[in-house]
Amino acid sequence: MQGPHAHDFLTLVHVVRGTCTYQVDGQVWRLAEGDAFVIAPGAVVDHAAETSTPPGELWSVVFPAEAVAPASWQDHPLLAPFVGRHRGGGQRIGVPPADRAAWRARLVDLDDELTRRRDGHAEAARAHLTLLLVALGRLVDDVPAESGDPLLAAVFAVVEERFAGRLSLRDVAAAVGLTPGHLTTVVRRGTGRTVQQWITERRMREARRLLVSTDLPVAEVGARVGYPDPGYFARRFRAAHGVGAATWRAGSGTP
């Protein structure tokens, strides 16, 4: 896909040889040999360039949650650690040189199953996807606490389910059975962010997706992500991105 776009599944890019550049949620990532790069669902992505001389080798794998198990991505134990990262929609993870041949072999085997489609290929492909996620998870030494804490998982489930409507710290606290003060302490300690910051980040991610993938008026985009007041949405978007929503859309190459 050419130009800025967004999708609702997690994507893994692995650079076996050469270099490439991605822009994710406005941040430029320059990837080199051995990098594994995870793009979270909902992030706005623009694949800028990759090595052409000498030829590079780049693998890209998508992970819709149902391809690994019957669960949504935000609740899936293997997918959740790479979703909603506090650093934004992209995460770079270095594959150690000693492990790179095995990583490439996994990708080649997955491609073979999906290309040849022999009996049992769906089950085999699912197994390869699961093994890739396990290998990826083992390389991450700073996965935020929300991925393994049931309380934080519940908080993020509430945010995911209700971010598009009226939602405040008090609402989330009531939903998970804590006082607002206690919840603030737990979430800040576990993630380095407040509940309101997570709500805003989720809304802004959806706003970026709608601005890129639809021609909805800016005010309608705001209403769909929980900001029925166009002026307030405009102020929140500008505070988060440094420019207004219409300017951001135009700069992203959307008609």
N, C-alpha and C positions, 0 to 999 in steps of 0.2 A: 504494500500500500504506500502510495506516494503522498507527501505532505503531512501536516499535523493531523493526528487522528487519536481516538481513544477507543478502548475496548474493555469488556467486563471480565477478562480472564488474566491470570498471571502469566508473564512471559519470561523465559530464560534465554539469554544470549551467551554463547561461549565462543571466545576467540581462540582458535587453535593456532592460527598463523596470521600475521599481519596486524593491522589496526583498523578501527572504525570509530565513528563519532555518532552519538545519539544526543538529542535534546529532549529532556523529560521534565515536564512541568516548568519549562523555562530555564532549566539548568543544563549546561553542556557537559557531557561525559565523554572523555577520550579514552577508549579502551584499547588494550594492547594484548599481546600473546599471553595466554594463561588466565585472562580475566573471565569470570562468570558475572553476568550482569542481570539483575532481577528487576523487572518492571512491574509495579503493582497494578492491580485492576483499577481502572478509572483514570490513570495518569494520561496526560496528553503527551504524545510521542511524536518526534520528528527524527527519522533516520537520515542523518545528514550526508555521510560519506563513508567509504571504506577503501582499503588498499586495493589498487588495481595492478601495480607493478612494484615488486614481483607479486604474483597472485596470492591472495590471502585465502584463509579458510575460516568460515564463520557459520556457526550452527545456531538456529533459533527454534525454540520449543515453546508451545503454549500449553497451559495447564488449566483448562476448565475443570472446576472441582469434580464434576460428574465423571471425568475421565480417570480419576484416581479412586474416588469412593462417592457414594450418594450423600454428599453433604455440601453446604454452601461454602465458598472459599473462606469467608471470614471465620467460620467455625471449624474448618478442617485443621487437624493438629499439625499436618505437614505444610499446609499453605499459609496458615495464619501468621507465622513468624515473619513472613516477607510482605505483609499487607499493612498499610497505614504506618509505614516507617516514619519516625520523627524527622528524618533527614529529607523526606520528600518521596516522590514516586519511584526513584531509582536507587539501587543498592549494588555496589561493586564488591565482589568477593574474589580474592586471588586463589586460584587453584595451584597448590604446590607442584613444582616440576615433576616430582616423583609420581604424582597422581594423574598427570595430564593424559598419558596414554590410555589409562583406564577410563577416564572421562570420554575421550574420543571414541573408544570402543563401545561404550554404552550408547552413545549417540548414533553410531553406525548401525548397531544392532536394532535400535528403535526404528531408524529409517528403513532398514531391511524389512522389518515386520510390517510396517505401514505400506511399503511399496509392493511387496510380493503378496500380501494378504492371503497367506496360507491358512489352513484350518487352525483355529485357536489364536489368530493374530491379534484379536482385540484384547484377549486376556494377557497375551505376551506383552503387547504394547503398554497395557496398564501396569504390568509388573516393572517394565523398564522405566516408566514415568515415576513410579513410586521409589525405585532405587535411586533415580536422579535426585529426587527431593530429599531423600535420606542423606545422600552424599553431600548435597548442598547445605543441609542443616548442620551437618557435622563440621563444616568449615566455618560456620558463623560462631564467633566467640562473644558477640555482644547483642544477641537477640534480646529485645526488650522484655521485661517481665510479664507484659500482658499476654504473651503467647502461652504461658504455662500456669497462670494464676486464674482460678475459676471466677473470682470476683471481678478481676479486670476484664476477663472474657465476657462476663455478663454486662459490664459497663459498655463495652464496645458493641455488643449485640443490641443494646438499647439505642445507642447512637446510630448504628446502621439502620435500624428499623424506623427510627422516628426523626432523623435529622431534617427531613424535608418539611416537617411541620413545626409547630411551636414546641421548643425543647430548651430547657434551662438546666443548670446544675441541680436545682431543687427537684425538677422532674426526674432526672436520672437517679438522684439519691433515693427518691421515693420508690422508684422502680426496683432498686436493688436492696432496699431495706436499711439504708444507712442515713445518718444525718449529713447535711451538705458539708459541714466542716470535716467530718471523718472521711467522707468520700474524697474531698479535695486532698487531704493528706495522703491517702492510699494511692491515688492516681498520680500525684506529683512525685511521690517516692518511687513508684514503679516505672514511670515513663518520662519523668522530667518535664511534664506538661500538665496543665490544668484540664478539667473536664470541658470547660468552655472553649479552650484552645483546640481540643480534639473535635468538638462539634463544629467549630468554625472551619477547621482544616477539611473535614469531610464535606461540608457545604461548598467550600471553595473548589475542591476537586470536582464535585459534580457540576458546579458552575462552569469550570473550564471545559469539561467534557461537552456540555450543552452548547457552549459558545463555539466550539470547534466543529461539532458534528451536526448542528441544526442551524436554521436561520431564524430561530425564535427571537423576538425583540428582547433587548436586555432586561427590561422590566419583567417580562414573563420568565426569563431565566431566573431572576432573583426570586420571584414568587414560587417557582418550582423547587428551590433549594432552601426554603424556610425564611425568606426575607420579603414579605408582602409589601413592605414600604420601599418603593424604588430608590428614594433618596438614601435610606439607610443601607440598602444593598450596595449602592454606588460608593458610599463611604467605606464600607467594609472591604469591598473588592479593591479599591484604590489603596487602602491601608496594607492589604496583604500582598499586592503586586506592584505597587508604585505607579500604576497607570489605571485609567478607567477601563471598564469592561469592554466598551466599544473599541477603544484604542488597542487593547490587548487582542481582541478578536481580529482586527485588521492586521496587526503585526504578526499574527499566527498564520496568516495566509488564507483565512477563511473569507469567502465572498461575502 
